[in-house]
Each structure stands twice: as C-alpha cells, then as structure tokens.
Amino acid sequence: MNERYQVRTPAVVHEVFEDEVVIVNLDSGDYYSLSDAGVAFWNCLLAGCSIVETLDVLMSSYAGEEGAIESAVGALIAELVRADLIVPGSSGQTSSPPAGKPTEAGDRPPFVAPILSRYSDMRDLLLIDPIHEVDETGWPRVKKESDDPSAGQST
C-alpha cells in the first residue's frame, strides 16, 4: 500500500481545473476526464503521495466506508494503468499530501467512486504532428498512405 504512481510523461499531459481533470494520451489520441473524488485522487498522484496517503486524504475529505474507498482507488489505479496514463513511481519519493478543504465529519460530501471517462472524438486531431507533418503553407496535415514511399511495396 506504500506504492506510488506518476503520470507517464511526456506522452501524457493533463490540466487540473477546480472540479475536473482532463488527461490527454498523446500516443493514442484519447483524452480522459475525472471529476469529484477523482480530482482529489489526481492531486495526490501529482504530489507523489503513496496509496496509503491518498486513501487518508480521501477518507478525510469524503464520507464513506474505508473498504469502499480503498476498492475504488484500486480500481481507478488499474484503469489508469490500462489506459497507459500512469506508471509505478519511485518508492523513495517524499510527499506531503495536498491540503484538502477543512471539513467537519458531518460536512463531508458522500464518497462516489471516481469514473474515468474516455473520449476519442478528437483522436485524429491529437495524433497530428504539427511540427513535422505540415503542408507548404504551414498547416498540419494528416499523413496518407500514399505519402509513405514503402506503402504498397511487398517485401
């Protein structure tokens, strides 16, 4: 439970907003969204927190059963790893969990398991390499099979 994970940079970029995290996998062209408890989880991940520290933050920020929160975090980590967004981090990292909103036990919102939503509607745009694949006017272009000199040749 002292494992740590980190964002798979530079292939994965992200932006944390107040109530949502948007994560882009530049290798696949898919982008993802996390909200609510997922934002708190992601902030802990960015701070280098261990799973135990992340669970502590979530349990102090949300009302819920420890087992349910632990199970949801485990499922989210597995999903993020499968999506190739995070990788195991260095166990030697030191961290200080991000400061949550101070709440009284009765004021905590109920814990809802974070859902990683995946979108592929912009895949073609995200996979364009604007630095290398541009036309003579400087606009990005999608590489066609006819652009590949080896296309159509059999070996």
Disulfide bonds with the S-S distance in Angstrom:
none
